[in-house]
Amino acid sequence: MRHLLGDRNTRLLLAGQSLSSFGDWAMLIVLAVWMKTLTGSNALAGLTFFAFAAGSLLAPLGGLLADRARRLPLMIVADCVLGGLVLLLLLVHDRSDAWLIYAIAFAYGAIGTVFFPARSALLKTMVPEELLADANGAFTATREGLRIIAPLAGVGLYAVLGGGAVAVLDSATFAASVFFLSRMRVTEEKPAPVEQNFAREVTAGLSHVWETLQLRQIVGAVAVALLVVGFSETLIFAVMAALGKPPSFFGVMAVIQGVGSIVGGVTAAAVMRRLGDLRLVGLGMALLAVGDLCLIVPSLGVVLLAGPVAGVGVAWAIVGFATALQMRTPLPIMGRVSAAADLTLSVAQTTSIGVGALLSTFVDYRILFGVMAGVVLSCASYLVTRREPTPAPATMEA
């Protein structure tokens, strides 16, 4: 980690992304709160997250764009566009303007499909392969740490000064990210020429995942696990009710899990060097399954233990997953592979959230957590028992 942070470009990227992530976490939760205030409807407030998810469905096109332009300038443009768009929220005054909130949520999801695949490819360009896990761990630890404080800061600022103030803050963090990105000096290869077959270009990422055994294994296992992991978005409130705690206690549990995620992000690279990326993801998923089982126990102490255990597991899974994609993907299609994987997982998790909300109305939460733990542990067992050869140097062309 010390060697990684000794690189000027890495420090600049991490600094810019830290500030931008703070603004993102603050703004996204405020969008839902703001919609609730304007309309009085929980359903309409929840649709802000649906709008974000709808924007994320553009991932195949976003990944293609990330592979057809130099990544660093593209990231700067993406930050400039979104930083300007969020200022449109200053025009929101009453219910008739609420559509702007949905528009910005959609823009967040859509522009993210360009920015994050480009960042993944840029890291592959900047960082030696042996330090990719360290880089992903640093970004994960920072992002999860900000996830603890930024939503509270955003809601607090909204309560005092209104949503417009949060929009200005968010725009300022994008400007800060642009500043740090513009200070970076990265030598990038010329993007691959555009092919004549548009459909083949768009689906190149998904095809690579399917044709690469280890990527097919890891993406498939994580996607299956996410088909049930989303149940917890609804079931966690049943856990708190069973313990006699109010819904606001969720904030305490989120903080505890966030601390575990920071620890997981810091330690992930060391574990991966010992076990490999597939086994790191599998072990992370196993810890998540243990956390699910803890939530079944009617004891506050055991339930609180679930937070850091699951937090470490989630961070390990994220770092191992991202690093596996980077190590086993040629640079010319890195953006599309990242986008294809993210889209696959997003669809699985969104589906599980809806199914979990439905099942929670007539199935005991302890049974559902047991099902979650069983499925996730099975997927974890599958990954940790796979043979993991050293990946060959990527030479494939787009």
N, C-alpha and C positions, 0 to 999 in steps of 0.2 A: 504493500500500500504506500509506503514511504517513497519508493521509486516511482510509482504511478503519479503521486501528487507532486513529485519533483518536476514533472513536465508542465511547461507553461500553458500549452494548449488545453491540457486536461483540467488544470486549475481554472482557466477561464470558462470552459464549458460547464464545469460543475458549479461555479459561482452563478453563472447566468441561469442555469436550469434550476438552481435552488430558489432564486428569487421568483422566477416564473412559476414554479410549482406552488410557492406560497400564494401567489395571486390566483392560480387555478383553483386550489382547494378552497380558498376564501370565497371566490365568485360562484363556483358551482353549487355550493350549498345555499348561498344567498338567493340564487335564481329560484329555487323551489320555495324558500320562505317568502320571497317577494310575491310570487304567484299566489301563494296561499293568502297573503295579506290583501291582495287586490281582488281576489275572487271569492274567498271564503271556502274554497273547495279543496278537499284533500286530493281528489282525483285529478283535478287540473294541475295542482302542484306536482303530483307524481308524474304527470305527463312531461315535465321538463326533462326528467331523466330519459323518458322515451324519445324525446326529440334529440337528445345527445346520442342515444343508441342508434337512432335512424341515420344521423350523420356519419356514424362509424361504419355503416354499411357500404360506404364509398371506398372502403379500404383497397379493393383491387385497383381502382383508378389512382388512388393516392400513392400506392406502392409503385405503380408504373411511372408516375411523375417523379418519384424519388430516385428512380433508376435512370431517368432520361435527362437529368439536370445535375449540375454540380451540387453536392449536398449542402455545403456550408452556405452559399448564397441562397439556396432554396429555403433553408431554415430561417434565415434572416427575413426573407420576404414573407414567409408564413407568420412569423411573429409580428411583423409590421401590419399585415392585413388584420389579424385577429386583435391586435392592440388597438387598431382604429375602429374595428367593428364594435367592440365592447362599449365604446363611448356613445353608441346609439342608444344605450340604456338610459342616458341622460334625458331622453325624450319620453320615457315612461312616467306618466303622471297618474293615470287611472286605469280602470278595467279595459277601456277601449284601446289602450296601448299595450296590453299584455301580450299580444302576438309577437312583439319585439323580443320578449324574453325567450319564447320558443325559438325564434330565429337565431338568437345568439347561442342558445344551447345546441342547436343543429350545427351552427358554424364551428363551435368548439369540437364536436365530434368529427366533422368533415375535415377540418384543417389538421386535426390531430393525426388523421390517416396519412397525411403527407409528412408532417414534422417528425413523428416518432420513427417511422421506417428510415427516414433520411438520417436521423441521429444514430440509429443502430448501424447503418452503413458507414457513417462518418467515424464512429468508434472503431470499427474494423480497420479503417484506413489509418487512424491515429495511433492505435495501441497495439503493441506486440501481442501475438496470440496468447502467450503465457500470462499476460496481464489482463485479458478481457474479463475474466471472472472478478478480478479486483475492481475494475472499472464499473461493471454492472452492480457489484456489491455496494460500492460507494454511492451510486445513483439511487439504488433501492433504499439504503439506510437513510439517506438525506430526504428522499421523497416521503418515506413512511414517518420520519420524525416530524416533518412539516405537516403531515396529515393529522397530527395530534393537536397542533396549536393553530393552524391557519383557519379551519372552520370556525373555531371559537372567536378568533379575531375578526373574521368576516361578519359573523352574526352580531358581534358586539358593535362593530362600526355601523352596521345596518340599523341597529336599534337606536343609535345616537344620531347619525347623520343621514340615514337613508341609503337606498340602493345605489343612487348615483355616486355617492362617495366611494362605495366598494368598486364600482366600475372604473372610476378614476385611478384608484389604487391598483387594480388589476392591469389597466393600461400602462401604468408606470412600471410595473414589473416586467411587462413585455418589452418596454423601451430599454430597461436595464439589461434584459437578455440580449437584445439586439446590440447594445453597446459591447458586451463581453464577447459575443460571437464575432463582431466586426474586428475585434482585436486579435483574433486567432489567425495563425498563419499555417495553413494546412495545404499540402500539395496533393491535389486529387487527380486521378486519371480522367482522361476525356471520356464522357459518357458514351456507351455503346450506341452505334447507329440505330435508327428506328427501323423496325422490320415492316414488311408489307402486310403480314398477317396479324391484325389487331387482336383477334381473339386469342391467338397463341401467346402474344406478348402479355396480355392481361392475366392469363392463367399460368404463366411460367412459374410463378411462386408456388402455387398449389401443386403443380406438376412436380417440381423439385422436391417438395416435402413428401409427396407420395412415392417418388422413385428412390429416395434416400432412406434406407432401412431404419437407421437410428432416429431420424427426424420423424418418420412415420410412426415409430413406436412411441416417441415422447409426446408428440402432438396428439396422437390418438388416445393415449392413456390419460393425459391431462384433460382433454375434451370430455371423455367419459366421466371423469371425476367431477368436472364442473357441471355436469348434468344434474348432480345432486347437491353440490356445495352451495348453490344459490338458495336452497331451502332455509339456510340459517338467517337470511335477511328478514324473514318473518318469524321464525321459531325463536329467535333470541328474546323476543318480547314475552313469549310464553315462559321462558326460563326465568326471567325477572319477576313475572307475576307469581310463579310458583315459589320463589324465594321471598315474596312479600316486598319486592322493591318496585319503585315507580319507574316509568319509562325513561325518565331522565338519568337513571343509573346506567343506561347504555353508554353515556359519556365516560364514566369511570372505566367500564370494560374496554372501551375503545382505546383509552389512554394506555391501559395495561398491555393490550395486544400490540399497540404501537411501539412500546418499549421493547417487546420481544422481537418485533420486526427490525428494529435498529440493530439489536444484537445479531440477528440472523444475517442482515446485510453485511455487517463487519466481519463475520466469521465464515461466510459462504465460500470465499475463494480458497481458504485453507482446507476446508472440508473437501472441496471439489478436487484439489490437487491430490488428495489422498484416495478419493473414491471414484472420481470421474463425474461428468455432468449428468448422465442418466441416473446414476445412483444418488446423486445429490438431490435431484428432483424427486426421486422415489422416497428418499428418507424424509424430505420435507413434507411430502404428502402423508407419510406415515405419522409424523408429528401432528399434522392437521387432524387426522383421524383420531389420535389420542385426545386432542382437544375436544372433538365432538363427543367422545365418550364421557369426558369430564362434565360436560354440560347436562348429562342425564342424572348425575348424582345430586340429591337434594341437600347439598351442603354449600354454603357461601364460599368457604375456603377452597373447596375443590373446583367450583365453578370459576373462581378468580384465577386458579392455576391454569385453566384452559386458555386464558388470554396470552400469556407469554409463550406457552408451548406452541399454540397455533401461530403466533406471530413469527417465531423463529422458523417454523415449517413453511409458512407462506413465503417468507423472504428467501429461504433456500431454494424453494421451487421456482420462484421468479428468476433468481440469478442463474440457476442451472439451465432453465429453459432458454433464456436470452442468449447465454453463452453457447449452448448447443447449436442454436440457429446460426450464430456468427461463425463458429468453427467449422461448420459443415456446409457452408453456402458460399459460392463464388461471389465476389464483390459486385459484378455487373447485375446480378439479380437479387442482391441483399434486400433492397427495399420491398420488392414484391413478395419475397419469402416471409419477411417480417410481417407485412400486411396480411398475407394469407393466413398465417398462424394466428395473428391477433383476431382476425375476423372469425375464424373457426371457434376460438375460445369464447369470444364475445357472444356469439349466437348460442353456444351451449349454456353459458352462465345466465343469459337473459331468459332463456327457456326455463331453466331450473327455478329462477325467481318466481315466474308466473305459476309454474306447477306447484312449487312449495306453498305459495299463498293459497292456492286452491285446496291442497291436501290438508293444510293446517286447520281448515274449518271442520274436518270430521275425523282426523287421525291424531292420536295422542303425540305430542311433540317428542316424547322420549322414544317412541317407535321410529319416528322419522329421523331423529339423530342417530339411532342405531343403524338404520338403513344407510344413512350418509357415511357413517364410520366404516361400515362393511364394504361399500362400493369403493370408497377412497383407499382403504387399506388394500383391497384387491388390486387396484391400479398401481399402488405403490409397490406391492409385491412383484407385480409383473415387471416393473422397471428395474428394480434392484437385482433381478435375476437374469437380466439381459446381458449378453456378451457385449463388451464395449471396446472394439478395436480403436487404435489411435487413428483419428481422421486423417485422410490423405490430403495434401495441399490441393486447394480448389483451383481448377484450371478451366472449368466449363465457361463457355461464352454465352452471352444472352442471345 
